[in-house]
Amino acid sequence: EVQLVESGGGLVQAGGSLRLSCAASGYTFDDYAIGWFRQAPGKEREGVAYISSSTSRTGYEDSVKGRFTVSSDNAKNTVYLQMNSLKPEDTAVYYCRVSGSPYWGQGTQVTVSS
């Protein structure tokens, strides 16, 4: 059974940092990319970043470029999202997902106060 478990969310002041983790299990980790998504209240879920577990190729949504960094520890089957210079508009529930699959984590809340 594929499982994704996010952690690391919390409340932080604007300008602060958080590191999210996505621990994956139940499939061959190296075979698939993992994406980070977020959903703010009243808004649609949007893609934030992704990483290929096999090539380490990454991609970012424009509003987070230069502030967020996605990385992967293949030995731990875990993907991270380092978020720096956080802004109130980054407030959302953050999810990870195995690319091209219906498998999502349960989400972790990130709240950035101004």
C-alpha positions as CSV (number, residue, x, y, z in Angstrom):
1,E,0.0,0.0,0.0
2,V,1.4,3.4,-1.0
3,Q,1.6,5.8,1.8
4,L,2.8,9.4,2.0
5,V,3.1,11.2,5.3
6,E,3.9,14.9,5.5
7,S,5.2,16.6,8.6
8,G,7.0,19.9,9.6
9,G,4.2,22.4,9.2
10,G,3.5,25.0,11.8
11,L,3.0,28.7,12.6
12,V,5.9,31.1,11.6
13,Q,6.3,34.8,11.3
14,A,6.8,36.4,7.9
15,G,10.4,36.1,6.8
16,G,10.9,32.8,8.8
17,S,11.6,29.3,7.6
18,L,10.1,25.8,7.8
19,R,11.2,22.4,6.4
20,L,8.5,20.0,5.4
21,S,9.1,16.3,5.0
22,C,7.3,13.7,2.9
23,A,8.0,10.1,3.9
24,A,7.0,7.6,1.2
25,S,6.5,3.9,1.4
26,G,4.8,1.0,-0.5
27,Y,6.5,1.5,-3.9
28,T,9.9,1.8,-5.5
29,F,10.9,5.3,-4.5
30,D,13.4,5.8,-7.3
31,D,10.9,5.1,-10.0
32,Y,8.7,8.2,-9.6
33,A,9.0,11.9,-9.0
34,I,7.3,13.5,-6.1
35,G,5.5,16.8,-6.2
36,W,4.6,19.3,-3.5
37,F,1.3,21.1,-3.7
38,R,-0.6,23.5,-1.6
39,Q,-4.2,24.6,-1.1
40,A,-5.1,27.9,0.6
41,P,-8.7,28.5,1.9
42,G,-11.1,29.2,-0.9
43,K,-8.5,28.5,-3.6
44,E,-7.7,25.6,-5.8
45,R,-4.8,23.2,-5.1
46,E,-1.7,24.3,-6.9
47,G,1.7,22.8,-7.7
48,V,4.7,24.2,-5.8
49,A,7.7,22.1,-6.6
50,Y,8.7,18.7,-7.8
51,I,11.8,16.4,-7.7
52,S,12.7,13.3,-9.7
53,S,13.9,10.7,-7.2
54,S,16.2,9.1,-9.9
55,T,17.7,12.2,-11.6
56,S,17.2,14.8,-8.8
57,R,15.8,17.1,-11.5
58,T,13.7,19.8,-9.9
59,G,11.1,22.4,-10.9
60,Y,9.4,25.3,-9.1
61,E,6.3,27.4,-9.4
62,D,7.3,31.0,-10.1
63,S,6.2,32.5,-6.8
64,V,8.5,30.2,-4.8
65,K,11.6,30.3,-7.0
66,G,14.6,31.4,-5.0
67,R,12.8,30.9,-1.7
68,F,11.9,27.2,-1.6
69,T,14.2,24.2,-2.2
70,V,13.1,20.7,-2.8
71,S,15.5,17.8,-2.1
72,S,15.4,14.0,-1.7
73,D,17.0,11.5,0.6
74,N,16.7,8.2,-1.3
75,A,18.1,6.2,1.6
76,K,15.2,7.4,3.7
77,N,12.6,7.5,1.0
78,T,11.9,11.0,2.0
79,V,11.5,14.3,0.1
80,Y,11.9,17.7,1.8
81,L,10.7,21.2,1.0
82,Q,12.8,23.8,2.6
83,M,10.9,27.1,2.7
84,N,12.7,30.3,3.4
85,S,11.6,34.0,3.4
86,L,8.0,32.9,4.0
87,K,5.2,35.2,3.2
88,P,1.6,35.4,4.5
89,E,0.5,34.3,1.0
90,D,2.3,31.0,1.5
91,T,-0.3,30.1,4.1
92,A,-1.9,26.8,3.0
93,V,-2.2,23.1,3.6
94,Y,0.8,21.5,1.9
95,Y,0.6,18.1,0.3
96,C,3.0,15.7,-1.4
97,R,2.0,13.4,-4.2
98,V,3.6,10.6,-6.2
99,S,3.6,12.1,-9.7
100,G,1.0,10.8,-12.1
101,S,-0.7,8.8,-9.4
102,P,-3.8,9.1,-7.1
103,Y,-1.6,8.9,-4.0
104,W,-1.5,12.0,-1.8
105,G,-0.4,12.6,1.7
106,Q,-2.8,13.9,4.4
107,G,-1.3,17.4,4.3
108,T,0.4,19.6,6.8
109,Q,-0.7,23.1,7.7
110,V,1.6,26.0,7.2
111,T,0.6,29.4,8.6
112,V,2.6,32.5,8.1
113,S,1.7,35.5,10.2
114,S,2.4,39.1,9.1
